[in-house]
């Protein structure tokens, strides 16, 4: 009997019309993003917190430079991780090894209370573990589907929702516990759920059949390799002339242009975990009283409980399809949700009994995931309608939107005196900035990777994705380094000037993209 989906017989049982294995990957990726974004939300806050507040008391500049190298390197190691999985380990072993290294990394960071070197060892383990995990779990998603049609696109959309669910919960809970209870507890919590994610994947991996196995573990590998070699030879024969053709050259130039301009977008956007976090912590009025406090408590409860109910519903549907075959994996996954519900109820109850509400500085980071979940369906409909703009125009809109978000912060900062270390700017400016940044992300993030896959010749797809990762590395590194100049710029020119840098440059880049639109469309030679 021929299966509709890749993987085992159990994988043919569907959840929301998709193979059950997709949701094994969904929850594994969700817990990995929980751990990554939970730690990322705390990193700069912990480093700049005073010794009395159990932080390290670093200068903002030093903290942001470390943040820059960390967030930059997590985009370099996936290039190596993908190669290691392809040549040696296979996707599944790479995912498990990466998850284990990240679990150890979080555990090491939680031990920083005993010795500083544990913190840096933990960061190193997270960077290496991410390199093994990130590219290979995404590759497995694609192999669940036997065709390249809408089902596969929808599968990646669901997987992307898992990413955002994990980011949302990680920032919310690790950020809260880190700021309100203790930094090492926040770092440790991120590792707990990474460990659960690894175990549930490990004990359910047979659902994928031969998907993701190393070459040595695949019985039909020799025949498959012969087939691939013949296919590659045929492609090579047809592509020899194309590589030298104007069409291919033009399309590669377009990829280079997109990669170049994506640096400007992520350079600005990635201030979220750096200078924008500092702005939230030190320059934003986060204390609410009376009706303001009550409204926030109700909003925060709904914001937390509704996504948890939806994810729990998906979990129950997965249990129905896979519990009889993969009981241990399901029990481990269920246990992780019991723990997470316990933490959520404890957090919400703790906040409701308080007379006032002090919004954690890390809380604002959850707005990105919330706005993505809220607006992604709308953008999806626009992209499928006659109003769908070209790729360069989408990029331009994204750049302009992220610039406008910083323009809102620049306006809100006008009352901050030169050199001020603290202020009480209204939270509405940060909320609106995150809204505009997220709308910009929805224009840029899905578009870039899609165009790389469409424009690159078959033999160069891997190389072009490598170029894309390098562009993200440059963006994240320069984001942190630029943000590290916040103090001298605020000292001499003011906070408004600091945010205007991130307003004018992306908007300028967006205008250039609009000017290049027709030229780039022509150079894509029919690719839309």
Secondary structure by P-SEA (a helix, b strand, c coil): cccccccccccccccccccaaaaaaaaaaaaaaaaaaaaaaccccccccccccccccccaaaaaaaaaaaaaaaacaaaaaaaaaaccccaaaaaaaaaaaaaaaaaaaaaccccaaaaaaaaaaaaaaaaacaaaaaaaaaaccccccaaaaaaaaaaaaaaaaaaaaaaaaaaaaaacccaaaaaaaaaaaaaaaaaaaaaacccccccccccccccaaaaaaaaaaaaaaaaaaaaccccccaaaaaaaaaaaaaaaaaaaaaaaaaccccaaaaaaaccccccccaaaaaaaaaaaaaacaaaaaaaaaaaaaaaaccccccaaaaaaaaaaaaaaaaaaaaaaaaaaaccbbbbbcccccaaaaaaaaacaaaaaaaaaccccccaaaaaaaaaaaaaaaaaaaaaaacccccccccccccaaaaaaaaaaaaaaaaacaaaaaaaaaaccccccaaaaaaaaaaaaaaaaaaaaaaacaaaaaaacccaaaaaaaaccaaaaaaaaaaaaaaaaaaaacccc
